[in-house]
Amino acid sequence: MTQKQRQRPASDSKKKVFIVDDHPVVRDGLITLIEHEQDLKVCGDADDAAEAIKSVSSLKPDVVIVDIGLKSSDGIELTKSIKMQHPRLPVVVFSIHDESVYAERALRAGASAYLMKEVISENVITAVRAVLRGEIYVSDQIAKKFLGNAFQGKSDAGTDPVSKLSNREFEIFRLIGAGYKASQIADRMHLSVKTIETYRARIKEKLNISDASKLLRYAIKWVSSDDRK
């Protein structure tokens, strides 16, 4: 077996969990937590989206846990891909990033739960069991925010300009803010440089930014602010 995929036999009486994270320490920690539960079993894990898609199809887990910040891909896009191929398979997304920005995007992509990485060890088992029951699991703070928005008939779109971006545009915006050049973003996302430039033009239009240098400064500031949360 490779580091990317470590298949494990799973008892028929236990629900099978598949983990996607590119940090071995995080994966091993989640595996240890889950393996201590009598009703759950880790059937495999992967450190990138391509391996995850392949393994999920072959191992047929009951739930998938996905980190947003994968090195070679984006966890939200991976969630969308998993749900397209396996519509009934629940996905639990976790991230170090601000849940007020990412939770709604994750749920719109098809995730059934969103957890902050700082509390995942405390809440992941509860979240997994909740989504296996067909429930949605988010923090109390986010649940109250969603409920308030629903009653007031509004969404976050319009409050933060970045919320206007599509998931793909948002991913490119984050990479711009992280210092990646167009050619590097293209390589990372397996797209052409021309396609990245097209997305960049759309991002500037949606954010009402006139030129590339202003976009770069804005993206760096936004990413830096998000990383401090």
Secondary structure, 3 states (H helix, E strand, C coil): CCCCCCCCCCCCCCEEEEEECCCHHHHHHHHHHHHCCCCEEEEEEECCHHHHHHHHHHHCCCEEEEECCCCCCCHHHHHHHHHHHCCCCCEEEEECCCHHHHHHHHHHCCCCEEEEHHHHHHHHHHHHHHHHCCCCECCHHHHHHHHHHHHHCCCCECCEHHHHCCHHHHHHHHHHHCCCCHHHHHHHHCCCHHHHHHHHHHHHHHHCCCCHHHHHHHHHHHHHHHHCC
